[in-house]
Amino acid sequence: MKINLKDKTTKEILIFSLLPFGMSTINSVIGTALNMYFTDVLGLSLAMTSIVLSATRIWDAVNDPIMGMIVDKTRTKKGKCRPYILWMVIPACLATSLLFFPVNFGQKGNFIYVIIAYIVYYTFYTALDIPYQGLNTLVFPEDKTRVKAVSVSNTVGSIGTILPSILFFTIAGFWGTGNANEKQGYFWSAVIFSVMAGIPIVISYFGIKEKVYIPPKKANYFKGLKIVFSDGKMRVLTICAFFTAIVNLGAIFLPYFAKWNCIGVIPMDQLCGWIKDTIGIEISLTNEGLLTPLLQIGSGISYMLSMVLIPPLLKKMDKKTLWIWMSFIGAAADILTFVIGIWIIPYNTVAGAITYTVLRFFTNFPVGMSLVLLIAMFSDTVDDIEMRSKERLEGTVFSFRSLVNKVSIAVF
C-alpha cells in the first residue's frame, strides 16, 4: 500500500484513523478487563455477571435501533454523523471510567451499581459508535478510497486494541495487591486509557468532513427498516456478522485463560522479588497482567498485517470471495489451535504458552481481514440501498450491525 502524505485524501484517511484508534481503545478496555473486574475484584458471582450482560443486551435491543433512527433523521451544517463524534466523546469516556469506579456497597449494592453504570455506558457509547460506523460512507464516498480508508484506519485502530490488552493490568498493578488497591488500580488504569481514547477522537472530528450532502427530509424509521431488510445482501451480511462476532470471545476470555490455565508458567513471586532486588521497584505482577500481553503479541502483529494486505488482495479477487477464503482459513486455524492445546502441547507449560502465542498469529490473521471486509461490504450496501430506494440509511444499517455483534457475543 502506497501512502503519499502530500495527498489530501491520504492525510484525511490518517486523521480519520485516529477515530477507530480511540473507539478500539475503549472497546479493548471493556473487553480485556471489565468481566474480570466484576468477578475477581468487585466480587460479583458468575450468575450476577450474566444478569448484568443480559440486562445490557436487552437495553441494546432498544438503544441501537433508536440511535440509528436519530442518526438517519439528523441534518446539520456539520453533517449527518460527524456532530455526534464531538457531542458524545466526553460522556462515552466518562462512562467507561465510571464502570471501573471503586465502589464498596457490598455484593448486592455493587451489582446494582454495575447494572446502572453499564446501561449508561452503552447508551453513550452507542451514541458515539453508530455515527462513527456511518462516517466512512459519508467521508469516503468513492469505493477504492473507502476500502483504503477502512483498511488503514482499522490497522491504526488495532493499535488501540493492543495497547490496553498489553498494559491495562500492568498499570493497575502499580497500585499494589489487596482488594482496595486493586479497585484503585483498575479505576485509574481505565481513566488513563479513556483519556488516551478521547483525545484522538476529538482530533479526528476537526480533521474530517462529510462529502455526501443529504437534503433535509422527514425520516420514517419503520419505512427505513423495511427498505434495509428487503435488501438480500443486507440480510446475508447480517447473518455473516452474527457468526463473525464469535471471534471476539477469544480476546474477551484471554485474561481468564492467562490467569487460570497458565498457572505456573512464570514464577510470579520470584520475578517480583528479582525486580525489587535488582532495580528497587516493588510491583505486583499477575498472570493476567504479564501473560495476557505476551499471549497477545502474535495476534496483534497478524491483525495489523492482515489489514494492510487487503487493498492488494482485492486487486486479485472481490470482497465477498476474499471474505469466504478468510473464513475457511480462520476456522481451520482455530481447530488446529484447539487440537494442539488439548492433545499435543498443553498450554499450561512454557512450551505450550509459546506455541499458543505463535498459533494466535495464524488465528487472528483472517479475523483482521474479515472485520475490514465486512465493514466495507456494509458500506457498499448503504450505497446500493440509496441507488435502489433513494434513501440514505447509514444509521439503520450500522445500528443493526452493531446490535447483531453484541447479541452474538451475548449468545455464545
N, C-alpha and C positions, 0 to 999 in steps of 0.2 A: 504494500500500500504506500503510495507516494503522498507525502504531506508537504504542501507549499505554504509556508507561513505568510507569504505575501498575498495569498489568495484570500479575499474577504470571506468567501464561503468556508474555507478551512478554519479561519480564525473563529467564525461563528460556531462551527462544529466543536472546536476545542473549548470555547466558552460554554456552549450548551452541555458539554461533557461534565462540567462542574455540578450540574443539576443531578444526574444519576449518581455521581460520586457521593453527594450529600444524602440522597434518598437511600442508597445502598448502605451507607454508614449507619443510618437509623435502623434499617431492616436487620443489619448484621448484629447490632447491639441487642435487639429484641430476640433474634433467632439464636444467638450464641449464649446469652446469659440469663434471659428472663425466667425460663422454666426452672433453671437451677436455683435462681434467687427465690422463687416461690417455694420450692420444696426443701432445699437444703439450708436456706438462710431464714426465711420467714416462717418456716415450719408448717406450711400447708401440706395436707395429705394429698396423695395422688388423686383421690376422689374429688377433693376441693379444687385442685388444679384443673381437672377435667370439666368441672362445672363452670369454672371461670372461662375456659376456652369455648365451651358450648354457648354460654351466655353472650360472649363477644361475637360468635358466629351468627347467632340469631339476630343480633343488632346489625351485623354486616349485611344480612339479607335485606334489611330495610335501608341502611345507611348508604351502601354503594349505589343502588339504583336512584336514590334521592339525589345524591351528588351528581350522578350522570345527567339527571333531568335538569338540575341547576346549571350545570356547565352548558348544556345544549340551549338553554334559554338566555345565556349571558351574551351581551353585546356591549362592549366598552371601547373607548378610544385606544386603549392599550391592547385590545384583542379579546378573544373568547376564553382562552385558558391561562394566558400569561399573568393576568392580575392576581389570580389565586396563589401563585408562587410567592409573591410578596406578602399577601394578606395572611397566609396560613403558616409560613415558615416558623415564626416565633411560637405560636400556640403549639405546633406539632413538636418542636424541640423541647419546649417546657413540659409537655405531656409525657414525652419519652423519659425525661429525667424523673418526673414525679412517680412513674411506675416503679422506680427503684428507691423511693423515699424511705428512709429508715424508720418505719412505723413500729410501734410496740404496743398494739392494742389487744394482745392475746391472739390465739389462733383464729377465733371467730371474728374478732374485730379486724384482724389483718385480712381475713378472707373477704369481708365486706368492702374494705378499702380497695383491695386489689380489683374487685369486680367494677367498682365505680371508676377507678383510675384507668383500667383497661378500656372501658367503654369511651371515656373521654379521649384517651389516646387514639383509638381507632376513628373516632369522629373527626378529629383534627388531621390525623394522618391521611385519611381518605380524601378529605377536602384539599389536601396537597397532592396526593398521589394521582387521582383521576385526571386533573388538569395537566399534570406532568406527562402522563401517558399520551394524552391527546395532543401535546405540543409538537411532537415530531412531524405529524402530518401538516401542521399549520406553519411551522418554521422552515421545513424542508419539503415542499410540495412535489419536487421532481424525484422520480423513483431512484435513480442511481445515486443522487446526492443523499437521499434519505437512507438508503442502505449503508452508505459510507458513514453517515452521521450516527445511525443506530449502532454500527459496529464499533466505531471509535469511542462513542460515549459509553457504551457498555463495557469496553475494555478499561476505560478510566474508572467507570463505576465499580468494576470488580476490585479495584484497589480499596475503595470504600468498604467493600465486603470483607476483604482480607484483614485490614488493619484492626478492627475490633476483635476478630477471631484470634489474632495473634497477641494483642496487647491488653485486652479488657481485663482478664483475670490477673495478669502480671501487675497492672496498675492498681487493681483492687487489693492485691496482696501487700502493698506498701502500708496499708492501714493495720496490718497485723492479724493475728488469729483471735478467736473468741467471737461470739455471735454479734456483740455490739460493734466490734471493729470491722467484722465482715460486712455488716449493713452499711457502715460508713464508706467502706472501700467500694462496694458495688455502686452506691449512690454517686460518689464523686467521679468514679470512672465513667458512669453514664452521663454525668454533666459534661465532662471533658469531651466525650465523643459527640454529644448533642451540639456543643458549640462548634466542634470540628465539622459537623454536618451542615449547620445553619449558615455559616459564613460563605461557603462556596455556592449554596443555593441562592443567596441574595445577590452575589456577584453575577451569577448566570442570568438572573432576571434583567439586569441592566445591559447585558451583552447580546441579547437575542431579540428578534422581532418577528411577529406573526406576519406571514406574507399572503395568506389566503383571507380575502375580505368576505365576511359573511353579513349580508344585509339584515337589518332588524326584521324579525318575523316572530309571530306568536308560535311558540313550540307546544306541541301536544305530545306528552311523553308516551302515552299508550299507543298513539299512532306511530311514533318513532320506534317503539319496541316491536310492533308488528312488522314494520319495514325491515328492521335489522334481522329478525329471525325468520323472515320469509326468504332471506338470502341463504342459499345452500352452503356456500363457502363459510359463512359465519357459523352455521350450525356445526360443520365439521371442525372448524378451528376451536370452537368451544369445547368439544369432546377432547381434542388433542391437548388443549390447555389443562383440562381436568387431570389427565393422566401424566402429563409432563410435570405438573407441580409436585408430584410424588418425590422427585429427586431432591427436593428441599429438605426432606426428612433426614437425610444423612447428615446435613450440616446442623440441623436442629439438635440431633441426639449425639453429635460428636463429643461435646464436653462430658456427657454421661459415659460414653464409651471410654474416653481418656481416664475418667475418674475411677470407674469400676472394673472395666475389662483389662486395663493396663496396669493394675496394681503390681508394684514390684519391678516394673521395667526400669525405672530410675529410682535409686535410693534417695528420696527427697530430704530426709533428715540429715544424711551425710553431706548432701550437696549444699544445704543451707548452712551447715556448720563450716564447710570449707570456704564458702563465700564470706562468712563472718570473720573467720580467722585470716583469710588472705587479704581482703580489701576493707574489712572493718564495717561492712554494711549488714545489718540484720534484716532479713527479708523472709517472708513466709511464702514458700513455693509449694504448689499443689500439683497433683496430676493434671487436673483440668487447666491449671494456669500455665504449665510448662509443655505438657504433651499435646494439648489442643493446637497451639500454633505450629508445633513441629509436624503434626499429622496433616496440617493444612498446607504445608509448603508445596507439595506436589500438585495438589488440586488447584491452588491459587495460580501457579505458573501456567498450568494447562488451560485454565479458564480464560486467562488473558490471551494466550497464544491462539486458542481456537477462534476467538472473536476477531482477531487481526486477520486470520486467514479466510474469513467469509467472502470479502469482495473478490479476491482472485478465484476462489472456488465457484462463485456464481457466474463467472465467465465460461465455465465448463458445463454447468447444469442450472436448472431453475431452483427457486427456493423450496418448492414442495419436494422435489427429488432429493435435494441435499438434506432436508429435514428428515425424510424417511431413512436415508442412509445413517444419519447420526443416531436415530432412534434404535436401529438394529445394533449398531456398534456399542451404544451405551448399554443396552440390555445384555449383550454378550460380556462386556467388561464387568458389569455388576455380578452376573452369575459366576464368572471366574473368580472375582474377589471373595465371594461367599464360600465357594468350594475350597479355595486355598486356605482361608482362615479357619474353617471348620475341620478339614481333614488332612491338611498338609503342614502348614506352619501356623500354630496357634498365635493369635495376636497379643497374648499376654506375656510374650517373651520379647527380648530385644530384637531378635531376628524377625519376629512376627510384626513388631511395630514398624520396623524399617520397610519390610515387604508391603505392609498396608499403605505406608506413605507413598511408595512407588506406584502401587496399584491405583491410588486415588488420582494420580496424574491421568491415567487412561480412563477412569470412570467419569471424571469431570470434563474431559476434553469435549465429548459430544454434548454435555449439558450446556456449556457456554454457547455453542453454535445453535442448539435447539432454541435457547432462550431468545437470542437475537433474531433468528429466523421467524419465530412465532410473532414477535413484536412487529417485524417488517410485514408479515402477511396480514396481521390485524390492521395495520396502517393501510395496506393496499385495499382491504375490504371497505374501509371508510370511503376511499375514493370511488370504488366500484358502486357502493350504495348511492353515493351522491350522483353518479352518472345515470343510474337507473331511476332514482326516485326524486332527484333534485333537492334532497335533504342532506345537510351536513351534520352527522351524528357521532362525533368523537366521544362525547360524554356517555352516550348509551352503549357504544361498542366497548369502550375501555372500562366502564364500570362493571359490566358483566364479565369481562376478562378477569378483573381484579377479584370479583366475588367468587368466580369459579376456582381461582387459585386458592383462596382462603378455605373454601368448602372442601376442596380436595385434601388439603393438609389436615383439616379437622377430621375428615372421614377416615383417612388412612393412619 
